[in-house]
Amino acid sequence: MLFAESLTGIILIISGVLVKKYPNLIAGYNTLSEAEKKKIDIKHLSGFMRNCLIIIGAVSIIVTIALYFIGVKNAYRFMVTTGIVVIGLIYMLAQGTTKKYDF
């Protein structure tokens, strides 16, 4: 179970790096018309998403490993890791859809 929880964090970190390099990976951005894409500050939005995904992944890995060495049961570690990911993604979604990334 420790492997799966750590793998989730690694996938989030890799996704963060890829989102910055390939902004078309952002859901919905690749389906926008060119005129709508020009209205979005993709440099800052992709940077914000990269930072969020890397932080969520790193915190997930650190907390999982710390709870493993403390001796917390698998089910509780899984719930904590899932909570970190869900709360982090909700924050990223809420902040990413604000008007501050529009021109």
C-alpha positions as CSV (number, residue, x, y, z in Angstrom):
1,M,0.0,0.0,0.0
2,L,2.9,2.3,0.7
3,F,4.0,1.9,-2.9
4,A,0.6,2.9,-4.3
5,E,0.3,5.9,-2.1
6,S,3.8,7.1,-3.0
7,L,3.2,6.4,-6.7
8,T,0.2,8.7,-6.5
9,G,2.4,11.5,-5.3
10,I,5.0,10.8,-8.0
11,I,2.3,10.9,-10.7
12,L,1.0,14.2,-9.3
13,I,4.6,15.7,-9.4
14,I,5.1,14.4,-13.0
15,S,1.7,15.9,-14.0
16,G,2.7,19.2,-12.6
17,V,5.9,19.3,-14.6
18,L,4.1,18.3,-17.8
19,V,1.3,20.9,-17.3
20,K,3.9,23.7,-17.3
21,K,5.6,22.4,-20.4
22,Y,2.4,21.3,-22.3
23,P,-0.4,23.6,-21.3
24,N,-2.8,21.8,-23.6
25,L,-3.0,19.1,-21.0
26,I,-5.2,21.4,-18.9
27,A,-8.7,20.2,-19.1
28,G,-10.8,22.4,-21.3
29,Y,-8.0,24.6,-22.5
30,N,-7.2,22.5,-25.6
31,T,-10.8,22.7,-26.7
32,L,-10.9,26.5,-26.6
33,S,-10.8,28.5,-29.8
34,E,-7.7,30.6,-30.5
35,A,-9.6,33.8,-29.6
36,E,-10.6,32.3,-26.2
37,K,-7.0,31.0,-25.6
38,K,-5.6,34.5,-26.1
39,K,-7.9,35.7,-23.2
40,I,-6.2,33.4,-20.7
41,D,-2.9,34.1,-19.1
42,I,-1.6,30.5,-19.7
43,K,1.9,31.2,-18.4
44,H,0.7,32.1,-15.0
45,L,-2.2,29.5,-14.9
46,S,0.1,26.6,-15.9
47,G,2.7,27.8,-13.4
48,F,0.1,27.9,-10.7
49,M,-1.1,24.4,-11.6
50,R,2.5,23.1,-11.7
51,N,3.1,24.5,-8.2
52,C,-0.1,23.1,-6.8
53,L,0.4,19.6,-8.3
54,I,4.0,19.4,-7.1
55,I,3.1,20.5,-3.6
56,I,0.2,18.1,-3.4
57,G,2.4,15.3,-4.6
58,A,5.2,16.1,-2.3
59,V,3.0,16.5,0.8
60,S,1.2,13.3,0.0
61,I,4.5,11.4,-0.2
62,I,6.0,12.9,2.9
63,V,2.8,12.3,5.0
64,T,2.5,8.8,3.7
65,I,6.1,7.9,4.6
66,A,5.8,9.6,8.0
67,L,2.6,7.8,8.9
68,Y,4.1,4.5,7.7
69,F,7.1,4.9,10.1
70,I,4.8,6.0,12.9
71,G,2.9,2.7,12.5
72,V,-0.5,4.0,11.3
73,K,-2.7,1.3,9.7
74,N,-3.0,1.2,5.9
75,A,-6.7,2.3,5.9
76,Y,-5.9,5.5,7.9
77,R,-2.9,6.3,5.7
78,F,-5.0,5.9,2.6
79,M,-7.7,8.2,4.0
80,V,-5.2,10.9,4.9
81,T,-3.5,10.7,1.5
82,T,-6.8,10.8,-0.3
83,G,-7.9,13.8,1.8
84,I,-4.7,15.7,1.0
85,V,-5.2,15.1,-2.7
86,V,-8.9,15.9,-2.7
87,I,-8.5,19.1,-0.7
88,G,-5.5,20.2,-2.8
89,L,-7.3,19.6,-6.1
90,I,-10.4,21.5,-4.8
91,Y,-8.2,24.4,-3.9
92,M,-6.5,24.3,-7.2
93,L,-9.8,24.2,-9.1
94,A,-11.3,27.0,-7.1
95,Q,-8.3,29.3,-7.5
96,G,-7.7,28.3,-11.2
97,T,-11.2,29.2,-12.3
98,T,-11.0,32.8,-10.9
99,K,-10.8,35.8,-13.2
100,K,-7.2,36.6,-12.2
101,Y,-5.9,34.4,-15.0
102,D,-8.0,36.2,-17.6
103,F,-6.8,39.2,-19.5
